[in-house]
Structure formats: structure tokens, C-alpha cells
Amino acid sequence: MKGLLKGLAHMHNKNIIHRDIKPENCIFKDKNDLNSLKIVDFGLSKQLSALKVKEIFMGTVPYMAPE
């Protein structure tokens, strides 16, 4: 979890929003090293400056918040 949060913080510091975080998009470079977590699949990602306020739901439905 720490690696995932560090990765997200790094992306957010660079004004990048992933918009589809789910277990399938978090992989390990080395299966024996928990510190080798990589975040993949940036197909729905956006630069914060390019994000439109009116954009609606993005992501994979089973992983979206119900509200």
C-alpha cells in the first residue's frame, strides 16, 4: 500500500491523474520484492490542466464509488 500511495503522490506532484486505479493496474516488477510495485495502464489518465470540470464517470465500474 505504501508503494501505491508513493506512486500516486509522485503522479499528482506532476499533475497527472490516473483515473483507473484497481488491482489489475498494480503489478510487481519482481514477485519477490514488495518494493517493486509499478502502476500501469494510463489509458484514462489526464494532465490536471487538461481535465474538464464537466467530465463525468471514468474508470472500471466494479471499482467505482457507489455515489
Backbone as a ProteinNet text record, in pm:
[ID]
protein_1_A
[PRIMARY]
MKGLLKGLAHMHNKNIIHRDIKPENCIFKDKNDLNSLKIVDFGLSKQLSALKVKEIFMGTVPYMAPE
[TERTIARY]
83.4	0	88	197.6	287.1	342.8	381	433.2	329.1	206	97.6	74.8	70	47.3	163.1	285.5	401.7	394.7	354	340.8	233.8	119.8	12.3	55.3	124.7	173.3	269.6	355.5	450.5	375.7	274.3	196.4	122.6	62.9	-11.9	79.7	203.7	300.6	332.8	317.9	341.6	210.8	103.5	-29.4	-88	-63.8	-120.3	-220.5	-339.2	-443.2	-463.1	-452.4	-462.5	-605.7	-701.6	-845	-889.5	-802.1	-845	-758	-739.8	-660.8	-743.8	-690.2	-753.1	-642.5	-669.9	-564.1	-496.7	-572	-515.3	-414.5	-418.4	-327.9	-210.1	-192.6	-79	-4.8	115.6	191.4	326.8	390.9	523.3	626	732.1	840.6	909.6	926.1	987.1	891.2	844.6	744.2	795.6	926.3	983.8	1018.5	987.9	1024	900.1	847.2	727.3	751.1	877.5	909.7	915.2	886.2	895.5	759.8	663.5	530.1	535.2	462.9	451.3	303.4	268.5	132.4	129.7	34.6	29.8	-106.4	-120.4	-243.2	-287.5	-224.1	-253.4	-349.4	-432.6	-525.8	-628.9	-669.5	-768	-703.1	-571.3	-504.2	-513.7	-500.9	-509.1	-414.1	-366.9	-297.5	-403.7	-376	-472.4	-516.9	-426.6	-462.2	-555.4	-554.2	-638.4	-772.5	-790.4	-912.5	-1026.1	-1137.1	-1254.4	-1342.3	-1397	-1479.3	-1603.7	-1658.9	-1782.8	-1764.5	-1639.6	-1620.1	-1681.9	-1749.7	-1817	-1740.8	-1807.8	-1751.2	-1643.3	-1531.1	-1420.9	-1375	-1331.4	-1279.4	-1353.1	-1330.7	-1392.8	-1508.9	-1627.4	-1749.9	-1742.4	-1699.1	-1698.1	-1607.8	-1514.8	-1422.5	-1459.9	-1569.9	-1610.1	-1689.4	-1681.4	-1760.9	-1908.9	-1996.2	-2138.3	-2206.7	-2159.1	-2225	-2187.9
-118.7	0	125.1	119.2	234.5	267.6	164.4	186.5	247.3	202	256.2	403.6	436.6	575.3	665.3	614.3	692.3	717.3	614.7	630.2	732	725	821.1	962.8	977.4	1109.8	1165.8	1080.1	1124.2	1172.4	1095.5	1136.8	1267.1	1280.6	1401.7	1523.3	1502.8	1613.3	1662.2	1574.6	1610.4	1643.1	1663.4	1699.7	1595	1467.8	1357.8	1283.8	1258	1183.7	1052.6	939.4	807.5	773.4	787.2	767.4	622.3	525.1	385.7	296	334.9	253.3	133.8	16.2	-110	-214.6	-327.1	-428.3	-471.5	-480.3	-523	-423.4	-298.7	-196	-171.7	-259	-252.9	-385.7	-381.5	-504.9	-492.7	-606.2	-608.6	-645.5	-568.1	-595.8	-726.1	-746.8	-868.5	-926.8	-1048.3	-1107.7	-1130.2	-1126.9	-1146	-1015.2	-901.9	-771.1	-682.6	-662.9	-580.6	-433.4	-393	-254.6	-229.8	-331	-315.7	-289.3	-237.8	-210.3	-107.9	-136.4	-44.7	-20.6	103.1	138.1	142.9	69.3	57.8	101.4	99.9	130.9	275.5	365.4	507.2	554.2	461.7	493.8	599	606.1	706.2	823.7	826.5	932	1065.3	1171.6	1307.5	1399	1501.7	1611.6	1691.7	1734.2	1810.2	1935.7	2002.7	2125.4	2098.1	1974.4	1940	1882	1859.9	1798.1	1899.3	1860.8	1947.7	1916.6	2018.6	2002.6	1920.2	1930.2	1862.2	1714.3	1666.2	1524.5	1441.3	1335	1251.7	1122.7	1021.5	896.8	838.8	804.4	738.3	623.4	517	404.8	277.4	176.8	46.5	36.8	9.6	17.5	-56.9	-182.3	-251.4	-184.2	-99.9	-35.3	109.8	157.2	296.3	310.9	427.2	456.3	458	406.6	397.7	532.6	636.4	765.7	827.5
0	0	0	74.3	80.7	-58	-133.6	-268.3	-360.7	-349.4	-431.2	-399.2	-271.5	-231.3	-272.4	-264.2	-308.3	-459	-534.6	-679.1	-715.8	-647.6	-673.5	-636.3	-525.2	-484.3	-589	-643	-746.5	-871	-913.9	-1030.4	-1003.7	-886.2	-853	-843.7	-798.3	-795.1	-935.7	-1034.3	-1174.1	-1246.5	-1168.3	-1219.5	-1314.4	-1285.1	-1363.1	-1275.2	-1330.7	-1260.9	-1335.2	-1267	-1330.4	-1369.4	-1282.8	-1300.1	-1319.8	-1300.3	-1310.6	-1222.5	-1098.4	-1005.6	-962.8	-983.7	-944.1	-933.1	-870.8	-852.8	-983.3	-1091.6	-1219	-1275.9	-1231.2	-1280.3	-1186.3	-1090.3	-997.9	-1008.5	-1063.7	-1083	-1014.2	-993.5	-933.2	-1038.6	-1046.8	-1140.1	-1100.9	-970.5	-917.1	-814.4	-838.4	-749.5	-607.4	-587.6	-454.4	-384.9	-449	-393.7	-386.2	-266	-248.8	-280.8	-288.5	-322	-471.9	-553.2	-698.3	-763.6	-688.3	-740.2	-852.9	-960.3	-1073.7	-1101.6	-1131.7	-1169.3	-1321.7	-1382.5	-1528.1	-1581.2	-1712.3	-1784.9	-1762.3	-1833.1	-1822	-1931.6	-1982.6	-2089.9	-2054	-1929	-1885.6	-1811.6	-1804.2	-1727.8	-1801.4	-1725.9	-1781.3	-1705.7	-1775.7	-1710.5	-1636.9	-1517.3	-1438.2	-1511.8	-1581.5	-1652.6	-1770.7	-1825.1	-1939.5	-1896	-1767.7	-1716.7	-1717.3	-1774.1	-1777.5	-1657.2	-1595.7	-1476.8	-1507.2	-1626.2	-1660.2	-1693.8	-1703.3	-1733.6	-1622.9	-1663	-1564.5	-1542.3	-1503.4	-1455.6	-1545.8	-1484.8	-1552.2	-1465	-1525.9	-1450.1	-1482.9	-1401.8	-1418.1	-1320.3	-1370.2	-1291.1	-1157.4	-1149.9	-1018.8	-914	-958.4	-865.4	-836.3	-892.2	-871.6	-742.4	-682.5	-562.6	-599.8	-514.5	-549.6	-568.7	-503.8	-519	-649.8
[MASK]
+++++++++++++++++++++++++++++++++++++++++++++++++++++++++++++++++++

